[in-house]
């Protein structure tokens, strides 16, 4: 059964949005979720990576692929509205403990292999490279804009058999975001990327998020 909540302290995080074929998005999503389209037949792939230093599963790095979907309508605590909805369709971590926690606790599918990652900051850019024993998974660069300290509310959707689940997720920390398309991504052929038509995914993110020194908090799961 999914756990009630999770708290993850991070030093560095990145989330970048890329155009992907809507045909891929619809094949990945469960029937009750619809992809958000940026243009006709072009949906949104979110590539997220974090270096967690503290969690119930200890320190680890995580890579997650998600399709962006609409959040559930309505207001939440203190009249804060979620900025986006995510359906994480595949993730990978650097330890058995974190994989078990995320997979069994939050019904997020994971590959069985450990990954490793480098987060290299220099001259207003963050370069993230992720690989496993099967080879490289992704190389991603995001760029800096104005820094601020803030909290964002998101909705994350999961499925557990026939159960449709949602968690309110808060991410707090130092944060820079822009839509200047200065970053770049290379996705490699790897077990993590088999659901994606690689040559039809834009290599340039239309939105770049870079986070530092914060906390990701998963609230108790709800059944839809």
C-alpha positions as CSV (number, residue, x, y, z in Angstrom):
1,X,0.0,0.0,0.0
2,X,1.2,3.5,-0.7
3,X,2.8,5.4,2.2
4,X,1.2,8.5,3.7
5,X,3.8,11.1,2.8
6,X,7.4,11.7,2.0
7,X,10.0,14.5,2.7
8,X,13.1,14.9,0.6
9,X,15.9,17.4,1.2
10,X,17.9,18.4,-1.9
11,X,21.0,20.4,-2.7
12,X,20.3,20.6,-6.4
13,X,17.4,19.9,-8.7
14,X,16.4,20.5,-12.3
15,X,13.1,20.2,-14.2
16,X,12.9,21.0,-17.9
17,X,9.9,20.9,-20.2
18,X,10.2,19.6,-23.8
19,X,7.8,19.2,-26.7
20,X,6.9,15.6,-27.4
21,X,4.5,13.8,-29.7
22,X,1.0,13.7,-28.4
23,X,0.8,10.1,-29.7
24,X,3.6,9.1,-27.3
25,X,1.8,11.0,-24.4
26,X,-1.5,9.3,-25.0
27,X,0.1,5.9,-25.2
28,X,1.9,6.5,-21.9
29,X,-1.0,8.0,-19.9
30,X,-3.8,6.0,-18.2
31,X,-7.2,6.6,-19.7
32,X,-8.4,9.0,-17.1
33,X,-5.6,11.6,-17.8
34,X,-5.3,13.9,-20.7
35,X,-2.0,15.5,-21.9
36,X,-1.5,19.2,-22.0
37,X,-0.7,20.3,-25.6
38,X,1.5,23.3,-26.3
39,X,0.6,23.2,-30.0
40,X,-1.5,20.7,-32.0
41,X,-0.3,17.2,-31.5
42,X,2.7,18.4,-29.4
43,X,2.5,17.6,-25.7
44,X,5.0,18.1,-22.8
45,X,7.7,15.8,-21.5
46,X,9.1,16.8,-18.1
47,X,12.7,15.6,-17.3
48,X,13.4,16.0,-13.6
49,X,16.6,15.2,-11.7
50,X,17.4,15.7,-8.0
51,X,20.3,15.2,-5.7
52,X,18.6,14.3,-2.4
53,X,20.8,14.5,0.8
54,X,18.1,13.5,3.3
55,X,15.0,11.2,3.1
56,X,13.5,8.1,4.7
57,X,15.6,6.1,2.2
58,X,18.8,8.0,2.9
59,X,20.7,10.2,0.3
60,X,20.3,9.3,-3.4
61,X,20.0,10.8,-6.9
62,X,16.8,10.4,-8.9
63,X,15.8,10.9,-12.5
64,X,12.2,11.0,-13.5
65,X,10.3,11.2,-16.8
66,X,6.7,12.6,-16.6
67,X,4.0,13.7,-19.0
68,X,2.4,17.0,-18.0
69,X,-1.4,16.9,-17.5
70,X,-3.9,19.4,-16.1
71,X,-4.0,19.7,-12.3
72,X,-7.3,18.9,-10.5
73,X,-9.5,22.0,-10.5
74,X,-10.1,23.8,-7.3
75,X,-8.3,25.6,-4.6
76,X,-6.0,24.0,-2.0
77,X,-4.7,25.3,1.4
78,X,-4.5,29.1,1.7
79,X,-6.1,29.4,-1.7
80,X,-3.0,28.3,-3.5
81,X,-3.6,26.8,-6.9
82,X,-1.3,24.0,-8.3
83,X,0.9,25.1,-11.1
84,X,0.9,21.9,-13.0
85,X,0.0,18.2,-13.0
86,X,2.6,15.4,-13.5
87,X,2.2,11.8,-14.4
88,X,5.6,10.2,-13.7
89,X,5.7,7.2,-16.0
90,X,9.3,6.0,-15.2
91,X,12.0,6.9,-12.8
92,X,15.4,5.7,-11.7
93,X,17.4,6.1,-8.5
94,X,20.9,5.3,-7.2
95,X,20.0,2.8,-4.4
96,X,17.7,-0.2,-3.7
97,X,16.3,1.5,-0.7
98,X,15.1,4.6,-2.5
99,X,13.7,2.5,-5.4
100,X,11.7,0.4,-3.0
101,X,10.4,3.5,-1.2
102,X,9.3,5.4,-4.3
103,X,8.0,2.4,-6.2
104,X,6.0,0.6,-3.4
105,X,5.2,3.8,-1.4
106,X,4.1,6.0,-4.3
107,X,3.4,3.6,-7.1
108,X,6.0,5.3,-9.4
109,X,7.5,2.7,-11.8
110,X,11.3,2.4,-11.6
111,X,13.9,0.6,-13.7
112,X,15.7,-2.0,-11.6
113,X,19.2,-0.7,-12.3
114,X,21.1,1.8,-10.2
115,X,21.9,5.1,-11.9
116,X,24.7,7.6,-11.2
117,X,24.6,11.3,-12.0
118,X,26.8,14.4,-12.1
119,X,25.5,17.9,-11.4
120,X,28.1,20.4,-12.6
121,X,27.5,24.1,-12.1
122,X,29.6,26.7,-13.9
123,X,29.1,30.2,-15.3
124,X,25.3,30.4,-14.9
125,X,24.7,26.9,-16.2
126,X,23.9,23.5,-14.7
127,X,25.0,20.4,-16.6
128,X,23.3,17.1,-15.5
129,X,24.5,13.8,-16.9
130,X,22.8,10.5,-15.8
131,X,23.9,7.0,-16.7
132,X,23.6,3.3,-15.6
133,X,25.5,0.2,-16.4
134,X,23.4,0.0,-19.6
135,X,24.9,3.2,-20.8
136,X,24.1,7.0,-20.8
137,X,20.5,8.0,-20.2
138,X,20.4,11.8,-20.6
139,X,22.6,14.8,-20.8
140,X,20.8,18.0,-19.9
141,X,21.9,21.6,-19.5
142,X,19.8,24.4,-18.0
143,X,20.6,28.0,-17.6
144,X,20.3,30.7,-14.9
145,X,17.7,33.5,-14.6
146,X,16.7,35.5,-11.6
147,X,16.9,33.6,-8.3
148,X,14.2,33.8,-5.7
149,X,13.1,31.8,-2.7
150,X,9.6,30.3,-3.2
151,X,7.3,27.4,-2.8
152,X,5.4,25.7,-5.7
153,X,2.4,23.4,-5.4
154,X,2.1,20.6,-8.0
155,X,-0.2,17.6,-8.5
156,X,1.3,14.2,-9.1
157,X,-0.9,11.4,-10.4
158,X,-0.2,7.7,-10.0
159,X,-2.1,4.4,-10.5
160,X,-2.0,1.3,-8.2
161,X,-3.9,-1.4,-10.0
162,X,-7.4,0.0,-10.5
163,X,-6.8,2.8,-8.0
164,X,-6.3,6.3,-9.3
165,X,-4.1,8.3,-6.9
166,X,-3.0,11.9,-6.5
167,X,-0.6,13.6,-4.2
168,X,-0.2,17.3,-3.5
169,X,3.6,18.0,-3.9
170,X,5.3,21.2,-2.5
171,X,8.8,22.1,-3.6
172,X,10.4,24.9,-1.6
173,X,13.8,26.4,-2.0
174,X,15.9,28.8,-4.1
175,X,14.5,28.7,-7.6
176,X,15.2,30.2,-11.1
177,X,12.9,29.6,-14.0
178,X,12.6,31.1,-17.6
179,X,11.4,30.3,-21.1
180,X,14.4,31.6,-23.0
181,X,15.2,28.3,-24.6
182,X,18.9,28.4,-23.8
183,X,19.2,24.9,-22.5
184,X,19.7,21.7,-24.4
185,X,19.1,17.9,-23.9
186,X,20.3,14.7,-25.4
187,X,18.3,11.6,-24.8
188,X,20.1,8.3,-25.4
189,X,18.8,4.9,-26.4
190,X,18.4,3.2,-23.0
191,X,15.8,1.1,-21.2
192,X,14.5,4.3,-19.7
193,X,13.7,5.9,-23.0
194,X,12.0,3.0,-24.9
195,X,8.5,4.6,-24.5
196,X,9.7,7.8,-26.3
197,X,10.1,8.6,-30.0
198,X,13.5,10.2,-29.5
199,X,13.9,11.9,-32.8
200,X,10.6,13.7,-32.3
201,X,11.4,15.2,-28.9
202,X,12.7,18.7,-29.0
203,X,16.3,19.0,-27.8
204,X,15.6,22.5,-26.5
205,X,13.5,23.1,-23.3
206,X,10.8,25.7,-23.6
207,X,10.8,26.0,-19.8
208,X,13.8,25.6,-17.6
209,X,13.7,25.2,-13.8
210,X,16.8,25.1,-11.6
211,X,16.5,24.6,-7.8
212,X,18.9,24.7,-4.9
213,X,18.9,24.0,-1.2
214,X,15.3,23.0,-0.7
215,X,12.7,20.4,0.3
216,X,10.3,18.3,-1.8
217,X,7.3,17.3,0.3
218,X,4.7,14.7,-0.9
219,X,1.5,15.1,1.0
220,X,-0.8,12.1,1.9
221,X,-2.1,10.3,-1.1
222,X,-5.7,10.7,-2.2
223,X,-7.9,8.3,-4.2
224,X,-9.6,10.0,-7.1
